[in-house]
Amino acid sequence: MPLVPQRADVPVTIDATKCIDGCTLCVDMCPLDSLAIDESSGKAYMHVDECWYCGPCAARCPTGAVTVDMPYLLR
C-alpha cells in the first residue's frame, strides 16, 4: 500500500515544494505548537490536529507554502 506524503484532512497543509529547508517562521507563529519541523527533510508539517484557524502561520510564510483550510462556517 503506497504511503500518502501528506495528510489531507488536517487544517493546515504545507506545500513541501515551496517550504524553505530550516525555516521556522510558521512554527514560531503557531500559538498551539501544532506545527513542527521534520528532522529528516527540514520542512514544516502539522504534527497535531488542533488549530484555532488564526492564520499567522500562513501570513508569515514568505513563500506561501502554508495553507489554512478554514471550515465554511468560520469564513
Predicted model as a PDB file, atoms N, CA, C, CB and O in Angstrom, pLDDT in the B-factor column:
MODEL        1                                                                  
ATOM      1  N   MET A   1       0.846  -1.170   0.000  1.00 48.00           N  
ATOM      2  CA  MET A   1       0.000   0.000   0.000  1.00 48.00           C  
ATOM      3  C   MET A   1       0.902   1.248   0.000  1.00 48.00           C  
ATOM      4  CB  MET A   1      -0.968  -0.010   1.230  1.00 48.00           C  
ATOM      5  O   MET A   1       1.746   1.383   0.885  1.00 48.00           O  
ATOM      6  N   PRO A   2       0.743   2.155  -0.965  1.00 51.00           N  
ATOM      7  CA  PRO A   2       1.576   3.356  -1.014  1.00 51.00           C  
ATOM      8  C   PRO A   2       1.216   4.312   0.123  1.00 51.00           C  
ATOM      9  CB  PRO A   2       1.420   4.064  -2.374  1.00 51.00           C  
ATOM     10  O   PRO A   2       0.057   4.425   0.525  1.00 51.00           O  
ATOM     11  N   LEU A   3       2.222   4.981   0.617  1.00 50.00           N  
ATOM     12  CA  LEU A   3       2.015   5.957   1.680  1.00 50.00           C  
ATOM     13  C   LEU A   3       1.680   7.315   1.092  1.00 50.00           C  
ATOM     14  CB  LEU A   3       3.255   6.056   2.575  1.00 50.00           C  
ATOM     15  O   LEU A   3       2.221   7.704   0.057  1.00 50.00           O  
ATOM     16  N   VAL A   4       0.798   8.026   1.747  1.00 51.00           N  
ATOM     17  CA  VAL A   4       0.442   9.375   1.331  1.00 51.00           C  
ATOM     18  C   VAL A   4       1.516  10.316   1.879  1.00 51.00           C  
ATOM     19  CB  VAL A   4      -1.001   9.780   1.839  1.00 51.00           C  
ATOM     20  O   VAL A   4       1.794  10.275   3.078  1.00 51.00           O  
ATOM     21  N   PRO A   5       2.130  11.161   1.047  1.00 58.00           N  
ATOM     22  CA  PRO A   5       3.211  12.024   1.528  1.00 58.00           C  
ATOM     23  C   PRO A   5       2.747  13.062   2.543  1.00 58.00           C  
ATOM     24  CB  PRO A   5       3.858  12.721   0.365  1.00 58.00           C  
ATOM     25  O   PRO A   5       3.547  13.511   3.364  1.00 58.00           O  
ATOM     26  N   GLN A   6       1.488  13.452   2.507  1.00 55.00           N  
ATOM     27  CA  GLN A   6       0.977  14.451   3.434  1.00 55.00           C  
ATOM     28  C   GLN A   6      -0.512  14.205   3.650  1.00 55.00           C  
ATOM     29  CB  GLN A   6       1.234  15.893   2.903  1.00 55.00           C  
ATOM     30  O   GLN A   6      -1.255  13.964   2.698  1.00 55.00           O  
ATOM     31  N   ARG A   7      -0.938  14.267   4.902  1.00 55.00           N  
ATOM     32  CA  ARG A   7      -2.357  14.085   5.186  1.00 55.00           C  
ATOM     33  C   ARG A   7      -3.142  15.248   4.618  1.00 55.00           C  
ATOM     34  CB  ARG A   7      -2.606  13.952   6.701  1.00 55.00           C  
ATOM     35  O   ARG A   7      -2.678  16.388   4.635  1.00 55.00           O  
ATOM     36  N   ALA A   8      -4.329  14.961   4.118  1.00 57.00           N  
ATOM     37  CA  ALA A   8      -5.161  15.995   3.508  1.00 57.00           C  
ATOM     38  C   ALA A   8      -6.283  16.458   4.421  1.00 57.00           C  
ATOM     39  CB  ALA A   8      -5.742  15.490   2.216  1.00 57.00           C  
ATOM     40  O   ALA A   8      -6.981  17.421   4.102  1.00 57.00           O  
ATOM     41  N   ASP A   9      -6.468  15.781   5.561  1.00 69.00           N  
ATOM     42  CA  ASP A   9      -7.597  16.103   6.418  1.00 69.00           C  
ATOM     43  C   ASP A   9      -7.232  16.992   7.607  1.00 69.00           C  
ATOM     44  CB  ASP A   9      -8.214  14.841   6.915  1.00 69.00           C  
ATOM     45  O   ASP A   9      -8.054  17.172   8.505  1.00 69.00           O  
ATOM     46  N   VAL A  10      -6.035  17.545   7.633  1.00 77.00           N  
ATOM     47  CA  VAL A  10      -5.634  18.427   8.715  1.00 77.00           C  
ATOM     48  C   VAL A  10      -5.919  19.877   8.324  1.00 77.00           C  
ATOM     49  CB  VAL A  10      -4.137  18.233   9.057  1.00 77.00           C  
ATOM     50  O   VAL A  10      -5.931  20.195   7.135  1.00 77.00           O  
ATOM     51  N   PRO A  11      -6.147  20.759   9.295  1.00 87.00           N  
ATOM     52  CA  PRO A  11      -6.497  22.148   8.983  1.00 87.00           C  
ATOM     53  C   PRO A  11      -5.388  22.939   8.279  1.00 87.00           C  
ATOM     54  CB  PRO A  11      -6.868  22.854  10.246  1.00 87.00           C  
ATOM     55  O   PRO A  11      -5.673  23.834   7.483  1.00 87.00           O  
ATOM     56  N   VAL A  12      -4.137  22.611   8.569  1.00 91.00           N  
ATOM     57  CA  VAL A  12      -3.019  23.341   7.975  1.00 91.00           C  
ATOM     58  C   VAL A  12      -2.200  22.382   7.126  1.00 91.00           C  
ATOM     59  CB  VAL A  12      -2.134  24.005   9.071  1.00 91.00           C  
ATOM     60  O   VAL A  12      -1.764  21.331   7.598  1.00 91.00           O  
ATOM     61  N   THR A  13      -1.996  22.758   5.865  1.00 91.00           N  
ATOM     62  CA  THR A  13      -1.153  21.960   4.991  1.00 91.00           C  
ATOM     63  C   THR A  13       0.037  22.794   4.539  1.00 91.00           C  
ATOM     64  CB  THR A  13      -1.954  21.441   3.776  1.00 91.00           C  
ATOM     65  O   THR A  13      -0.058  24.012   4.386  1.00 91.00           O  
ATOM     66  N   ILE A  14       1.147  22.122   4.330  1.00 93.00           N  
ATOM     67  CA  ILE A  14       2.371  22.782   3.890  1.00 93.00           C  
ATOM     68  C   ILE A  14       2.809  22.158   2.572  1.00 93.00           C  
ATOM     69  CB  ILE A  14       3.497  22.666   4.967  1.00 93.00           C  
ATOM     70  O   ILE A  14       2.981  20.943   2.479  1.00 93.00           O  
ATOM     71  N   ASP A  15       2.985  22.987   1.564  1.00 95.00           N  
ATOM     72  CA  ASP A  15       3.477  22.545   0.264  1.00 95.00           C  
ATOM     73  C   ASP A  15       4.992  22.391   0.382  1.00 95.00           C  
ATOM     74  CB  ASP A  15       3.085  23.560  -0.884  1.00 95.00           C  
ATOM     75  O   ASP A  15       5.724  23.380   0.429  1.00 95.00           O  
ATOM     76  N   ALA A  16       5.449  21.152   0.429  1.00 93.00           N  
ATOM     77  CA  ALA A  16       6.870  20.873   0.636  1.00 93.00           C  
ATOM     78  C   ALA A  16       7.747  21.440  -0.477  1.00 93.00           C  
ATOM     79  CB  ALA A  16       7.090  19.380   0.742  1.00 93.00           C  
ATOM     80  O   ALA A  16       8.924  21.721  -0.250  1.00 93.00           O  
ATOM     81  N   THR A  17       7.191  21.610  -1.671  1.00 95.00           N  
ATOM     82  CA  THR A  17       7.993  22.153  -2.769  1.00 95.00           C  
ATOM     83  C   THR A  17       8.275  23.638  -2.574  1.00 95.00           C  
ATOM     84  CB  THR A  17       7.284  21.930  -4.102  1.00 95.00           C  
ATOM     85  O   THR A  17       9.252  24.159  -3.111  1.00 95.00           O  
ATOM     86  N   LYS A  18       7.423  24.324  -1.806  1.00 97.00           N  
ATOM     87  CA  LYS A  18       7.623  25.754  -1.544  1.00 97.00           C  
ATOM     88  C   LYS A  18       8.292  26.022  -0.195  1.00 97.00           C  
ATOM     89  CB  LYS A  18       6.290  26.477  -1.597  1.00 97.00           C  
ATOM     90  O   LYS A  18       8.858  27.094   0.022  1.00 97.00           O  
ATOM     91  N   CYS A  19       8.226  25.047   0.705  1.00 96.00           N  
ATOM     92  CA  CYS A  19       8.754  25.216   2.058  1.00 96.00           C  
ATOM     93  C   CYS A  19      10.280  25.304   2.024  1.00 96.00           C  
ATOM     94  CB  CYS A  19       8.302  24.051   2.968  1.00 96.00           C  
ATOM     95  O   CYS A  19      10.940  24.490   1.380  1.00 96.00           O  
ATOM     96  N   ILE A  20      10.829  26.293   2.718  1.00 95.00           N  
ATOM     97  CA  ILE A  20      12.276  26.518   2.761  1.00 95.00           C  
ATOM     98  C   ILE A  20      12.877  25.636   3.847  1.00 95.00           C  
ATOM     99  CB  ILE A  20      12.608  28.024   3.021  1.00 95.00           C  
ATOM    100  O   ILE A  20      12.428  25.670   4.992  1.00 95.00           O  
ATOM    101  N   ASP A  21      13.892  24.843   3.494  1.00 92.00           N  
ATOM    102  CA  ASP A  21      14.565  23.981   4.471  1.00 92.00           C  
ATOM    103  C   ASP A  21      15.091  24.810   5.634  1.00 92.00           C  
ATOM    104  CB  ASP A  21      15.719  23.201   3.808  1.00 92.00           C  
ATOM    105  O   ASP A  21      15.806  25.793   5.440  1.00 92.00           O  
ATOM    106  N   GLY A  22      14.727  24.399   6.847  1.00 88.00           N  
ATOM    107  CA  GLY A  22      15.242  25.052   8.038  1.00 88.00           C  
ATOM    108  C   GLY A  22      14.519  26.312   8.466  1.00 88.00           C  
ATOM    109  O   GLY A  22      14.815  26.849   9.534  1.00 88.00           O  
ATOM    110  N   CYS A  23      13.584  26.801   7.672  1.00 95.00           N  
ATOM    111  CA  CYS A  23      12.810  27.983   8.040  1.00 95.00           C  
ATOM    112  C   CYS A  23      11.824  27.569   9.128  1.00 95.00           C  
ATOM    113  CB  CYS A  23      12.064  28.599   6.794  1.00 95.00           C  
ATOM    114  O   CYS A  23      11.177  26.528   9.009  1.00 95.00           O  
ATOM    115  N   THR A  24      11.701  28.360  10.173  1.00 95.00           N  
ATOM    116  CA  THR A  24      10.796  28.011  11.276  1.00 95.00           C  
ATOM    117  C   THR A  24       9.765  29.101  11.537  1.00 95.00           C  
ATOM    118  CB  THR A  24      11.594  27.749  12.547  1.00 95.00           C  
ATOM    119  O   THR A  24       9.166  29.124  12.613  1.00 95.00           O  
ATOM    120  N   LEU A  25       9.542  29.991  10.597  1.00 97.00           N  
ATOM    121  CA  LEU A  25       8.644  31.118  10.827  1.00 97.00           C  
ATOM    122  C   LEU A  25       7.225  30.669  11.153  1.00 97.00           C  
ATOM    123  CB  LEU A  25       8.626  32.021   9.616  1.00 97.00           C  
ATOM    124  O   LEU A  25       6.623  31.192  12.090  1.00 97.00           O  
ATOM    125  N   CYS A  26       6.679  29.721  10.410  1.00 96.00           N  
ATOM    126  CA  CYS A  26       5.311  29.261  10.681  1.00 96.00           C  
ATOM    127  C   CYS A  26       5.231  28.531  12.019  1.00 96.00           C  
ATOM    128  CB  CYS A  26       4.819  28.340   9.552  1.00 96.00           C  
ATOM    129  O   CYS A  26       4.259  28.685  12.758  1.00 96.00           O  
ATOM    130  N   VAL A  27       6.238  27.751  12.321  1.00 96.00           N  
ATOM    131  CA  VAL A  27       6.278  27.018  13.589  1.00 96.00           C  
ATOM    132  C   VAL A  27       6.325  28.001  14.753  1.00 96.00           C  
ATOM    133  CB  VAL A  27       7.498  26.063  13.637  1.00 96.00           C  
ATOM    134  O   VAL A  27       5.632  27.815  15.753  1.00 96.00           O  
ATOM    135  N   ASP A  28       7.135  29.037  14.626  1.00 96.00           N  
ATOM    136  CA  ASP A  28       7.268  30.042  15.687  1.00 96.00           C  
ATOM    137  C   ASP A  28       5.984  30.826  15.900  1.00 96.00           C  
ATOM    138  CB  ASP A  28       8.399  30.999  15.361  1.00 96.00           C  
ATOM    139  O   ASP A  28       5.725  31.279  17.015  1.00 96.00           O  
ATOM    140  N   MET A  29       5.175  30.999  14.864  1.00 95.00           N  
ATOM    141  CA  MET A  29       3.960  31.813  14.962  1.00 95.00           C  
ATOM    142  C   MET A  29       2.765  31.059  15.534  1.00 95.00           C  
ATOM    143  CB  MET A  29       3.601  32.347  13.607  1.00 95.00           C  
ATOM    144  O   MET A  29       1.816  31.692  15.996  1.00 95.00           O  
ATOM    145  N   CYS A  30       2.780  29.759  15.519  1.00 95.00           N  
ATOM    146  CA  CYS A  30       1.623  28.972  15.958  1.00 95.00           C  
ATOM    147  C   CYS A  30       1.465  29.027  17.477  1.00 95.00           C  
ATOM    148  CB  CYS A  30       1.762  27.512  15.496  1.00 95.00           C  
ATOM    149  O   CYS A  30       2.359  28.598  18.207  1.00 95.00           O  
ATOM    150  N   PRO A  31       0.324  29.556  17.962  1.00 95.00           N  
ATOM    151  CA  PRO A  31       0.125  29.648  19.410  1.00 95.00           C  
ATOM    152  C   PRO A  31      -0.135  28.298  20.076  1.00 95.00           C  
ATOM    153  CB  PRO A  31      -1.022  30.573  19.701  1.00 95.00           C  
ATOM    154  O   PRO A  31      -0.031  28.186  21.297  1.00 95.00           O  
ATOM    155  N   LEU A  32      -0.468  27.281  19.300  1.00 94.00           N  
ATOM    156  CA  LEU A  32      -0.764  25.956  19.861  1.00 94.00           C  
ATOM    157  C   LEU A  32       0.374  24.961  19.683  1.00 94.00           C  
ATOM    158  CB  LEU A  32      -2.008  25.400  19.225  1.00 94.00           C  
ATOM    159  O   LEU A  32       0.254  23.809  20.100  1.00 94.00           O  
ATOM    160  N   ASP A  33       1.463  25.383  19.078  1.00 93.00           N  
ATOM    161  CA  ASP A  33       2.570  24.473  18.762  1.00 93.00           C  
ATOM    162  C   ASP A  33       2.094  23.271  17.957  1.00 93.00           C  
ATOM    163  CB  ASP A  33       3.252  24.000  20.046  1.00 93.00           C  
ATOM    164  O   ASP A  33       2.523  22.142  18.195  1.00 93.00           O  
ATOM    165  N   SER A  34       1.202  23.527  17.002  1.00 93.00           N  
ATOM    166  CA  SER A  34       0.667  22.464  16.159  1.00 93.00           C  
ATOM    167  C   SER A  34       1.601  22.106  15.009  1.00 93.00           C  
ATOM    168  CB  SER A  34      -0.679  22.871  15.611  1.00 93.00           C  
ATOM    169  O   SER A  34       1.499  21.023  14.433  1.00 93.00           O  
ATOM    170  N   LEU A  35       2.502  23.011  14.681  1.00 94.00           N  
ATOM    171  CA  LEU A  35       3.430  22.779  13.579  1.00 94.00           C  
ATOM    172  C   LEU A  35       4.797  22.404  14.117  1.00 94.00           C  
ATOM    173  CB  LEU A  35       3.532  24.019  12.681  1.00 94.00           C  
ATOM    174  O   LEU A  35       5.177  22.800  15.219  1.00 94.00           O  
ATOM    175  N   ALA A  36       5.527  21.637  13.330  1.00 94.00           N  
ATOM    176  CA  ALA A  36       6.874  21.220  13.707  1.00 94.00           C  
ATOM    177  C   ALA A  36       7.717  21.098  12.445  1.00 94.00           C  
ATOM    178  CB  ALA A  36       6.850  19.874  14.495  1.00 94.00           C  
ATOM    179  O   ALA A  36       7.198  21.126  11.329  1.00 94.00           O  
ATOM    180  N   ILE A  37       9.006  20.962  12.636  1.00 95.00           N  
ATOM    181  CA  ILE A  37       9.940  20.764  11.529  1.00 95.00           C  
ATOM    182  C   ILE A  37      10.344  19.295  11.491  1.00 95.00           C  
ATOM    183  CB  ILE A  37      11.195  21.686  11.672  1.00 95.00           C  
ATOM    184  O   ILE A  37      10.766  18.732  12.501  1.00 95.00           O  
ATOM    185  N   ASP A  38      10.214  18.685  10.329  1.00 93.00           N  
ATOM    186  CA  ASP A  38      10.632  17.297  10.138  1.00 93.00           C  
ATOM    187  C   ASP A  38      12.157  17.255  10.170  1.00 93.00           C  
ATOM    188  CB  ASP A  38      10.077  16.709   8.790  1.00 93.00           C  
ATOM    189  O   ASP A  38      12.818  17.928   9.380  1.00 93.00           O  
ATOM    190  N   GLU A  39      12.704  16.472  11.074  1.00 92.00           N  
ATOM    191  CA  GLU A  39      14.163  16.380  11.239  1.00 92.00           C  
ATOM    192  C   GLU A  39      14.869  15.911   9.964  1.00 92.00           C  
ATOM    193  CB  GLU A  39      14.498  15.430  12.382  1.00 92.00           C  
ATOM    194  O   GLU A  39      15.957  16.393   9.648  1.00 92.00           O  
ATOM    195  N   SER A  40      14.268  14.990   9.241  1.00 92.00           N  
ATOM    196  CA  SER A  40      14.937  14.425   8.066  1.00 92.00           C  
ATOM    197  C   SER A  40      14.886  15.341   6.846  1.00 92.00           C  
ATOM    198  CB  SER A  40      14.316  13.099   7.718  1.00 92.00           C  
ATOM    199  O   SER A  40      15.843  15.397   6.074  1.00 92.00           O  
ATOM    200  N   SER A  41      13.782  16.055   6.667  1.00 92.00           N  
ATOM    201  CA  SER A  41      13.656  16.887   5.465  1.00 92.00           C  
ATOM    202  C   SER A  41      13.893  18.373   5.724  1.00 92.00           C  
ATOM    203  CB  SER A  41      12.290  16.703   4.865  1.00 92.00           C  
ATOM    204  O   SER A  41      14.200  19.120   4.795  1.00 92.00           O  
ATOM    205  N   GLY A  42      13.753  18.807   6.977  1.00 94.00           N  
ATOM    206  CA  GLY A  42      13.898  20.228   7.290  1.00 94.00           C  
ATOM    207  C   GLY A  42      12.658  21.043   6.933  1.00 94.00           C  
ATOM    208  O   GLY A  42      12.687  22.272   6.989  1.00 94.00           O  
ATOM    209  N   LYS A  43      11.577  20.367   6.567  1.00 94.00           N  
ATOM    210  CA  LYS A  43      10.337  21.034   6.151  1.00 94.00           C  
ATOM    211  C   LYS A  43       9.324  21.024   7.292  1.00 94.00           C  
ATOM    212  CB  LYS A  43       9.741  20.350   4.896  1.00 94.00           C  
ATOM    213  O   LYS A  43       9.361  20.153   8.162  1.00 94.00           O  
ATOM    214  N   ALA A  44       8.426  21.996   7.276  1.00 95.00           N  
ATOM    215  CA  ALA A  44       7.383  22.090   8.294  1.00 95.00           C  
ATOM    216  C   ALA A  44       6.255  21.107   7.991  1.00 95.00           C  
ATOM    217  CB  ALA A  44       6.835  23.528   8.377  1.00 95.00           C  
ATOM    218  O   ALA A  44       6.028  20.736   6.839  1.00 95.00           O  
ATOM    219  N   TYR A  45       5.561  20.699   9.034  1.00 93.00           N  
ATOM    220  CA  TYR A  45       4.375  19.855   8.884  1.00 93.00           C  
ATOM    221  C   TYR A  45       3.498  20.040  10.119  1.00 93.00           C  
ATOM    222  CB  TYR A  45       4.766  18.345   8.690  1.00 93.00           C  
ATOM    223  O   TYR A  45       3.970  20.512  11.154  1.00 93.00           O  
ATOM    224  N   MET A  46       2.237  19.673  10.012  1.00 91.00           N  
ATOM    225  CA  MET A  46       1.321  19.772  11.143  1.00 91.00           C  
ATOM    226  C   MET A  46       1.376  18.458  11.904  1.00 91.00           C  
ATOM    227  CB  MET A  46      -0.140  20.095  10.675  1.00 91.00           C  
ATOM    228  O   MET A  46       0.988  17.416  11.375  1.00 91.00           O  
ATOM    229  N   HIS A  47       1.860  18.499  13.148  1.00 88.00           N  
ATOM    230  CA  HIS A  47       2.049  17.254  13.880  1.00 88.00           C  
ATOM    231  C   HIS A  47       0.920  16.943  14.859  1.00 88.00           C  
ATOM    232  CB  HIS A  47       3.344  17.304  14.620  1.00 88.00           C  
ATOM    233  O   HIS A  47       0.863  15.832  15.386  1.00 88.00           O  
ATOM    234  N   VAL A  48       0.026  17.887  15.113  1.00 86.00           N  
ATOM    235  CA  VAL A  48      -1.191  17.616  15.887  1.00 86.00           C  
ATOM    236  C   VAL A  48      -2.377  18.206  15.141  1.00 86.00           C  
ATOM    237  CB  VAL A  48      -1.093  18.207  17.335  1.00 86.00           C  
ATOM    238  O   VAL A  48      -2.219  19.137  14.351  1.00 86.00           O  
ATOM    239  N   ASP A  49      -3.557  17.669  15.390  1.00 82.00           N  
ATOM    240  CA  ASP A  49      -4.747  18.088  14.643  1.00 82.00           C  
ATOM    241  C   ASP A  49      -5.492  19.258  15.274  1.00 82.00           C  
ATOM    242  CB  ASP A  49      -5.683  16.932  14.505  1.00 82.00           C  
ATOM    243  O   ASP A  49      -6.671  19.463  14.986  1.00 82.00           O  
ATOM    244  N   GLU A  50      -4.841  20.007  16.109  1.00 87.00           N  
ATOM    245  CA  GLU A  50      -5.503  21.124  16.772  1.00 87.00           C  
ATOM    246  C   GLU A  50      -5.130  22.428  16.066  1.00 87.00           C  
ATOM    247  CB  GLU A  50      -5.118  21.182  18.277  1.00 87.00           C  
ATOM    248  O   GLU A  50      -3.959  22.674  15.775  1.00 87.00           O  
ATOM    249  N   CYS A  51      -6.135  23.256  15.796  1.00 90.00           N  
ATOM    250  CA  CYS A  51      -5.891  24.518  15.105  1.00 90.00           C  
ATOM    251  C   CYS A  51      -6.987  25.509  15.471  1.00 90.00           C  
ATOM    252  CB  CYS A  51      -5.827  24.310  13.569  1.00 90.00           C  
ATOM    253  O   CYS A  51      -8.164  25.151  15.519  1.00 90.00           O  
ATOM    254  N   TRP A  52      -6.604  26.744  15.725  1.00 91.00           N  
ATOM    255  CA  TRP A  52      -7.574  27.810  16.012  1.00 91.00           C  
ATOM    256  C   TRP A  52      -7.954  28.569  14.741  1.00 91.00           C  
ATOM    257  CB  TRP A  52      -7.003  28.788  17.055  1.00 91.00           C  
ATOM    258  O   TRP A  52      -8.781  29.479  14.798  1.00 91.00           O  
ATOM    259  N   TYR A  53      -7.373  28.217  13.610  1.00 91.00           N  
ATOM    260  CA  TYR A  53      -7.621  28.895  12.328  1.00 91.00           C  
ATOM    261  C   TYR A  53      -7.301  30.390  12.422  1.00 91.00           C  
ATOM    262  CB  TYR A  53      -9.090  28.697  11.891  1.00 91.00           C  
ATOM    263  O   TYR A  53      -7.948  31.215  11.778  1.00 91.00           O  
ATOM    264  N   CYS A  54      -6.308  30.722  13.224  1.00 92.00           N  
ATOM    265  CA  CYS A  54      -5.977  32.137  13.429  1.00 92.00           C  
ATOM    266  C   CYS A  54      -5.189  32.718  12.248  1.00 92.00           C  
ATOM    267  CB  CYS A  54      -5.170  32.305  14.722  1.00 92.00           C  
ATOM    268  O   CYS A  54      -5.292  33.913  11.971  1.00 92.00           O  
ATOM    269  N   GLY A  55      -4.407  31.888  11.551  1.00 92.00           N  
ATOM    270  CA  GLY A  55      -3.772  32.306  10.312  1.00 92.00           C  
ATOM    271  C   GLY A  55      -2.390  32.918  10.328  1.00 92.00           C  
ATOM    272  O   GLY A  55      -1.845  33.134   9.245  1.00 92.00           O  
ATOM    273  N   PRO A  56      -1.762  33.222  11.478  1.00 95.00           N  
ATOM    274  CA  PRO A  56      -0.428  33.807  11.417  1.00 95.00           C  
ATOM    275  C   PRO A  56       0.612  32.918  10.752  1.00 95.00           C  
ATOM    276  CB  PRO A  56       0.026  34.141  12.787  1.00 95.00           C  
ATOM    277  O   PRO A  56       1.574  33.420  10.171  1.00 95.00           O  
ATOM    278  N   CYS A  57       0.434  31.622  10.829  1.00 96.00           N  
ATOM    279  CA  CYS A  57       1.398  30.722  10.185  1.00 96.00           C  
ATOM    280  C   CYS A  57       1.409  30.944   8.678  1.00 96.00           C  
ATOM    281  CB  CYS A  57       1.068  29.249  10.504  1.00 96.00           C  
ATOM    282  O   CYS A  57       2.473  31.015   8.063  1.00 96.00           O  
ATOM    283  N   ALA A  58       0.231  31.053   8.092  1.00 96.00           N  
ATOM    284  CA  ALA A  58       0.136  31.278   6.641  1.00 96.00           C  
ATOM    285  C   ALA A  58       0.568  32.692   6.271  1.00 96.00           C  
ATOM    286  CB  ALA A  58      -1.297  31.028   6.153  1.00 96.00           C  
ATOM    287  O   ALA A  58       1.219  32.900   5.247  1.00 96.00           O  
ATOM    288  N   ALA A  59       0.205  33.660   7.105  1.00 95.00           N  
ATOM    289  CA  ALA A  59       0.549  35.055   6.819  1.00 95.00           C  
ATOM    290  C   ALA A  59       2.055  35.286   6.905  1.00 95.00           C  
ATOM    291  CB  ALA A  59      -0.177  35.991   7.788  1.00 95.00           C  
ATOM    292  O   ALA A  59       2.591  36.121   6.177  1.00 95.00           O  
ATOM    293  N   ARG A  60       2.734  34.567   7.773  1.00 95.00           N  
ATOM    294  CA  ARG A  60       4.175  34.776   7.994  1.00 95.00           C  
ATOM    295  C   ARG A  60       5.044  34.022   7.000  1.00 95.00           C  
ATOM    296  CB  ARG A  60       4.547  34.355   9.395  1.00 95.00           C  
ATOM    297  O   ARG A  60       6.219  34.351   6.839  1.00 95.00           O  
ATOM    298  N   CYS A  61       4.487  33.016   6.329  1.00 97.00           N  
ATOM    299  CA  CYS A  61       5.286  32.216   5.391  1.00 97.00           C  
ATOM    300  C   CYS A  61       5.709  33.071   4.195  1.00 97.00           C  
ATOM    301  CB  CYS A  61       4.485  30.973   4.910  1.00 97.00           C  
ATOM    302  O   CYS A  61       4.854  33.615   3.496  1.00 97.00           O  
ATOM    303  N   PRO A  62       7.012  33.197   3.950  1.00 96.00           N  
ATOM    304  CA  PRO A  62       7.486  34.064   2.863  1.00 96.00           C  
ATOM    305  C   PRO A  62       7.242  33.495   1.463  1.00 96.00           C  
ATOM    306  CB  PRO A  62       8.955  34.324   3.037  1.00 96.00           C  
ATOM    307  O   PRO A  62       7.300  34.235   0.480  1.00 96.00           O  
ATOM    308  N   THR A  63       6.974  32.201   1.361  1.00 97.00           N  
ATOM    309  CA  THR A  63       6.794  31.585   0.044  1.00 97.00           C  
ATOM    310  C   THR A  63       5.359  31.167  -0.243  1.00 97.00           C  
ATOM    311  CB  THR A  63       7.686  30.389  -0.078  1.00 97.00           C  
ATOM    312  O   THR A  63       5.068  30.702  -1.345  1.00 97.00           O  
ATOM    313  N   GLY A  64       4.463  31.319   0.712  1.00 97.00           N  
ATOM    314  CA  GLY A  64       3.084  30.905   0.521  1.00 97.00           C  
ATOM    315  C   GLY A  64       2.892  29.402   0.590  1.00 97.00           C  
ATOM    316  O   GLY A  64       1.934  28.875   0.025  1.00 97.00           O  
ATOM    317  N   ALA A  65       3.792  28.703   1.277  1.00 97.00           N  
ATOM    318  CA  ALA A  65       3.717  27.248   1.373  1.00 97.00           C  
ATOM    319  C   ALA A  65       2.643  26.780   2.343  1.00 97.00           C  
ATOM    320  CB  ALA A  65       5.051  26.692   1.792  1.00 97.00           C  
ATOM    321  O   ALA A  65       2.172  25.647   2.245  1.00 97.00           O  
ATOM    322  N   VAL A  66       2.253  27.637   3.277  1.00 96.00           N  
ATOM    323  CA  VAL A  66       1.303  27.245   4.319  1.00 96.00           C  
ATOM    324  C   VAL A  66      -0.113  27.659   3.917  1.00 96.00           C  
ATOM    325  CB  VAL A  66       1.688  27.882   5.682  1.00 96.00           C  
ATOM    326  O   VAL A  66      -0.358  28.803   3.534  1.00 96.00           O  
ATOM    327  N   THR A  67      -1.037  26.703   4.013  1.00 94.00           N  
ATOM    328  CA  THR A  67      -2.447  26.971   3.722  1.00 94.00           C  
ATOM    329  C   THR A  67      -3.277  26.540   4.917  1.00 94.00           C  
ATOM    330  CB  THR A  67      -2.912  26.233   2.427  1.00 94.00           C  
ATOM    331  O   THR A  67      -3.143  25.420   5.411  1.00 94.00           O  
ATOM    332  N   VAL A  68      -4.141  27.444   5.379  1.00 92.00           N  
ATOM    333  CA  VAL A  68      -5.073  27.133   6.458  1.00 92.00           C  
ATOM    334  C   VAL A  68      -6.437  26.888   5.824  1.00 92.00           C  
ATOM    335  CB  VAL A  68      -5.134  28.290   7.528  1.00 92.00           C  
ATOM    336  O   VAL A  68      -7.022  27.782   5.212  1.00 92.00           O  
ATOM    337  N   ASP A  69      -6.932  25.669   5.979  1.00 88.00           N  
ATOM    338  CA  ASP A  69      -8.216  25.290   5.390  1.00 88.00           C  
ATOM    339  C   ASP A  69      -9.311  25.539   6.426  1.00 88.00           C  
ATOM    340  CB  ASP A  69      -8.209  23.789   4.923  1.00 88.00           C  
ATOM    341  O   ASP A  69      -9.632  24.666   7.232  1.00 88.00           O  
ATOM    342  N   MET A  70      -9.877  26.748   6.390  1.00 84.00           N  
ATOM    343  CA  MET A  70     -10.902  27.115   7.351  1.00 84.00           C  
ATOM    344  C   MET A  70     -12.235  26.462   6.996  1.00 84.00           C  
ATOM    345  CB  MET A  70     -11.054  28.635   7.414  1.00 84.00           C  
ATOM    346  O   MET A  70     -12.629  26.433   5.830  1.00 84.00           O  
ATOM    347  N   PRO A  71     -12.922  25.941   8.002  1.00 80.00           N  
ATOM    348  CA  PRO A  71     -14.264  25.409   7.736  1.00 80.00           C  
ATOM    349  C   PRO A  71     -15.174  26.529   7.220  1.00 80.00           C  
ATOM    350  CB  PRO A  71     -14.869  24.764   9.022  1.00 80.00           C  
ATOM    351  O   PRO A  71     -14.996  27.700   7.555  1.00 80.00           O  
ATOM    352  N   TYR A  72     -16.123  26.150   6.420  1.00 75.00           N  
ATOM    353  CA  TYR A  72     -17.011  27.114   5.782  1.00 75.00           C  
ATOM    354  C   TYR A  72     -17.682  28.042   6.799  1.00 75.00           C  
ATOM    355  CB  TYR A  72     -18.071  26.384   4.973  1.00 75.00           C  
ATOM    356  O   TYR A  72     -17.825  29.235   6.533  1.00 75.00           O  
ATOM    357  N   LEU A  73     -18.086  27.530   7.934  1.00 67.00           N  
ATOM    358  CA  LEU A  73     -18.802  28.346   8.925  1.00 67.00           C  
ATOM    359  C   LEU A  73     -17.936  29.425   9.564  1.00 67.00           C  
ATOM    360  CB  LEU A  73     -19.358  27.460  10.004  1.00 67.00           C  
ATOM    361  O   LEU A  73     -18.466  30.389  10.116  1.00 67.00           O  
ATOM    362  N   LEU A  74     -16.625  29.282   9.499  1.00 63.00           N  
ATOM    363  CA  LEU A  74     -15.732  30.288  10.097  1.00 63.00           C  
ATOM    364  C   LEU A  74     -15.383  31.405   9.130  1.00 63.00           C  
ATOM    365  CB  LEU A  74     -14.456  29.629  10.583  1.00 63.00           C  
ATOM    366  O   LEU A  74     -14.859  32.433   9.557  1.00 63.00           O  
ATOM    367  N   ARG A  75     -15.650  31.243   7.858  1.00 60.00           N  
ATOM    368  CA  ARG A  75     -15.229  32.229   6.857  1.00 60.00           C  
ATOM    369  C   ARG A  75     -16.068  33.464   6.897  1.00 60.00           C  
ATOM    370  CB  ARG A  75     -15.280  31.643   5.483  1.00 60.00           C  
ATOM    371  O   ARG A  75     -15.842  34.389   6.118  1.00 60.00           O  
TER     372      ARG A  75                                                      
ENDMDL                                                                          
END                                                                             
